[in-house]
Amino acid sequence: MGQRIILKPMAQIDSQTLEVLRQSLEQTFNCLVEIKTQISSLDYAYNPKRRQYLASTILSSLGKFGKEVTDRCMGIVDVDLYSPGLSFIFGEADIGSRIAIVSLYRLKPERYGLPHNAELFRGRAIKEAVHELGHTYYLSHCSDAKCVMHFSNSLADTDIKRGTFCPKCELKLREVI
């Protein structure tokens, strides 16, 4: 069987957002992308002191999901994620297991008192999903601020990036694929 990416919405995620992600990821990674919903409580990953969810704990639960060796799996959540040492994260990847997670929580303009903007929100979601999946293809952070593999420390960083790889990262990706 060929390469495949499995999107696992772990919460009630807008179907249009999921479809936009599916199509974008298929085009970017040139492979089949399937959506397999797994709505479940994420309470096991919640840290009440931080009022956030530990991303690595959710990644571990995704690792128990049966997938083929060549598959990649991406969990999609709508909660505030963190990683030890960071105040928040947009997503995280486990390179060895080819599993990633992305949170839509901080990508929504309305979270910052701005009007809803579906195009801006979906563009951010695509960039973060491509970025985290890029790690599962052994890509590291890129120094090119416009490359999708550039580290986003803030939404401003995400907004500056393109949703595509720079030529250097694109070449690395094609070598892996």
Summary of the structure (lengths in Angstrom):
residues: 177
radius of gyration: 15.1
end to end distance: 14.1
largest distance: 46.0
contacts: 554
relative contact order: 0.15
helix: 39%
strand: 19%
